[in-house]
Amino acid sequence: MPPRLPTPPTGWPISSYGTYEEAQRAVDYLADGDFPVEEVTIVGVDLMLVERVTGRLSWGRVVGTGAASGAWFGLFVGVLLSLFNSQSSGYGPILVGLITGVVFGVVFAAVGYGSTRGKRDFQSASQLVAGRYDILCQPRSAEKGRDLLAKLAMRPGERKE
């Protein structure tokens, strides 16, 4: 069972990869080889926060996005209200929820964007990425794991970085 509190990983390094996908493929290879993978840990080293800019922000885009997200939430609340309200029939609660959601979505998005005062006129997506991914293994199985991963590295078409 993994520890509940953050603790440094333990074990011996048995391989290192340039991408998480390669490290994941290596652990999958170990699992296919009946290796005790519960003794393995993938550790991201040299962590970086990568923020990829996805587009420019404008008042029109902010208001449109706020209206759309508010509409979805309002529609959800309206449907819930109509399901649990036996006195009202038809689309009244759904329509009220939708309109209220749009109004609040626009207001909250506009206030949030206006508070930046033009200092962040772009959208982005952040991701935590490692410079390399080490595979650690408990000492009792490290040699077997290293041998298996050496065979993986020697297979044609699959390269280890």
Disulfide bonds with the S-S distance in Angstrom:
none
